Amino acid sequence: MLQGVNHQVVEVTRPECEYFERVIFFVKPEYSSVSEGTLRERAGKIAGEAGAPPPTKAKINRLASIGKLFLSAAVGATVTALVFRLFF
């Protein structure tokens, strides 16, 4: 457990969750008097229950951009086919 100037910090270096290598918890000032063992135990339990991180916005935006591109291509092809039938 690290104690800084303004915050007390608990660092879990090997959580049971496969997605994270290190988890840092900032202890609320009202719980700074709790024993280090209790804080480490609770932090380890919470870190072990952590699931997969949510997908990033960049990945979601990329998929949306690809979908918009295909939709635009389909609309363009449809308009081209309609114009071709009307004039040729």
HELIX and SHEET records of a PDB file:
HELIX    1   1 PRO A   29  TYR A   31  5                                   3    
HELIX    2   2 GLU A   36  GLU A   49  1                                  14    
HELIX    3   3 LYS A   57  PHE A   87  1                                  31    
SHEET    1   A 3 LEU A   2  GLN A   3  0                                        
SHEET    2   A 3 GLN A   8  VAL A  12 -1                                        
SHEET    3   A 3 VAL A  23  VAL A  27 -1                                        
END                                                                             
